[in-house]
Amino acid sequence: MSIVIFSGTPRKHGRTRQVAKEVAEKLDGTLVDLSEGSLPMFNGEDAQGQNETVQWLRKIVEEAEAFVWVSPEYHNGMSGALKNALDYLGSNHFKGKPTLLLAVSGGGKGGINALNQMRTIGRGLYADVAAQQMIFDPDDFIGDGRLSRESEEKLQEVLSGFFPVQV
Ligand SMILES: Cc1cc2nc3c(=O)[nH]c(=O)nc-3n(C[C@H](O)[C@H](O)[C@H](O)COP(=O)(O)O)c2cc1C
């Protein structure tokens, strides 16, 4: 199964990127790393279709059979970078495709807003959004920015429930 993983942080050292990278490794999927900054702001102009990153994004998403969206919680919401990327895409890319939602927060019960907003947008794109979801707090990480063993096992459990053949 071909899986595309969206890393929604615009920050190169964002924890969201770390989670998304681990998910991409575990699932042998393709990572869309929005911290690379090569995706312009969507403006609806046809000329944007000539942009290499836009073309690449549309191609891999069209070919993908499933998705993982990983967003940071920013100001009680999902990241603007992820919403911008999704605005280049449509229900023709996502309709009926299994989609798992993960959020990364600053703690203090953050993350649920990003998850709920992604769920609403997934509905708008006719994605088959999983009921299961997961939030990563600062406590889920160890010194070098990697996931702690416990959190990694929890992630593994969620992924193997959702992608049983892949993990
Ligand atoms: C602009 C901005 C707004 C943030 N707002 C929230 C918030 O509302 N709630 C929260 O739990 N964490 C918030 N955080 C912390 C992030 O969720 C935290 O840094 C987490 O690691 C995910 O972001 P990252 O992938 O960019 O590191 C915010 C961080 C930034 C940069």
Ligand as a Chemical Component Dictionary entry (heavy atoms), coordinates in Angstrom:
data_LIG
# 
_chem_comp.id                   LIG 
_chem_comp.type                 NON-POLYMER 
_chem_comp.pdbx_formal_charge   0 
_chem_comp.three_letter_code    LIG 
# 
loop_
_chem_comp_atom.comp_id 
_chem_comp_atom.atom_id 
_chem_comp_atom.alt_atom_id 
_chem_comp_atom.type_symbol 
_chem_comp_atom.charge 
_chem_comp_atom.model_Cartn_x 
_chem_comp_atom.model_Cartn_y 
_chem_comp_atom.model_Cartn_z 
_chem_comp_atom.pdbx_ordinal 
LIG C1  C1  C 0 2.968  29.704 16.882 1  
LIG C2  C2  C 0 2.826  28.615 17.892 2  
LIG C3  C3  C 0 1.625  28.453 18.573 3  
LIG C4  C4  C 0 1.464  27.416 19.490 4  
LIG N1  N1  N 0 0.259  27.263 20.103 5  
LIG C5  C5  C 0 0.043  26.178 20.900 6  
LIG C6  C6  C 0 -1.254 25.918 21.457 7  
LIG O1  O1  O 0 -2.203 26.658 21.264 8  
LIG N2  N2  N 0 -1.399 24.802 22.218 9  
LIG C7  C7  C 0 -0.362 23.929 22.448 10 
LIG O2  O2  O 0 -0.553 22.911 23.136 11 
LIG N3  N3  N 0 0.883  24.167 21.944 12 
LIG C8  C8  C 0 1.094  25.248 21.172 13 
LIG N4  N4  N 0 2.337  25.470 20.611 14 
LIG C9  C9  C 0 3.421  24.528 20.893 15 
LIG C10 C10 C 0 3.521  23.453 19.794 16 
LIG O3  O3  O 0 2.343  22.688 19.734 17 
LIG C11 C11 C 0 4.745  22.576 20.083 18 
LIG O4  O4  O 0 5.890  23.333 19.749 19 
LIG C12 C12 C 0 4.758  21.228 19.421 20 
LIG O5  O5  O 0 6.057  20.703 19.530 21 
LIG C13 C13 C 0 4.328  21.174 17.970 22 
LIG O6  O6  O 0 4.929  22.151 17.172 23 
LIG P1  P1  P 0 6.273  21.896 16.314 24 
LIG O7  O7  O 0 6.090  20.649 15.530 25 
LIG O8  O8  O 0 6.428  23.094 15.447 26 
LIG O9  O9  O 0 7.365  21.712 17.338 27 
LIG C14 C14 C 0 2.538  26.531 19.737 28 
LIG C15 C15 C 0 3.757  26.717 19.073 29 
LIG C16 C16 C 0 3.907  27.732 18.153 30 
LIG C17 C17 C 0 5.219  27.907 17.416 31 
# 
loop_
_chem_comp_bond.comp_id 
_chem_comp_bond.atom_id_1 
_chem_comp_bond.atom_id_2 
_chem_comp_bond.value_order 
_chem_comp_bond.pdbx_ordinal 
LIG C1  C2  SING 1  
LIG C2  C3  SING 2  
LIG C2  C16 DOUB 3  
LIG C3  C4  DOUB 4  
LIG C4  N1  SING 5  
LIG C4  C14 SING 6  
LIG N1  C5  DOUB 7  
LIG C5  C6  SING 8  
LIG C5  C8  SING 9  
LIG C6  O1  DOUB 10 
LIG C6  N2  SING 11 
LIG N2  C7  SING 12 
LIG C7  O2  DOUB 13 
LIG C7  N3  SING 14 
LIG N3  C8  DOUB 15 
LIG C8  N4  SING 16 
LIG N4  C9  SING 17 
LIG N4  C14 SING 18 
LIG C9  C10 SING 19 
LIG C10 O3  SING 20 
LIG C10 C11 SING 21 
LIG C11 O4  SING 22 
LIG C11 C12 SING 23 
LIG C12 O5  SING 24 
LIG C12 C13 SING 25 
LIG C13 O6  SING 26 
LIG O6  P1  SING 27 
LIG P1  O7  DOUB 28 
LIG P1  O8  SING 29 
LIG P1  O9  SING 30 
LIG C14 C15 DOUB 31 
LIG C15 C16 SING 32 
LIG C16 C17 SING 33 
# 
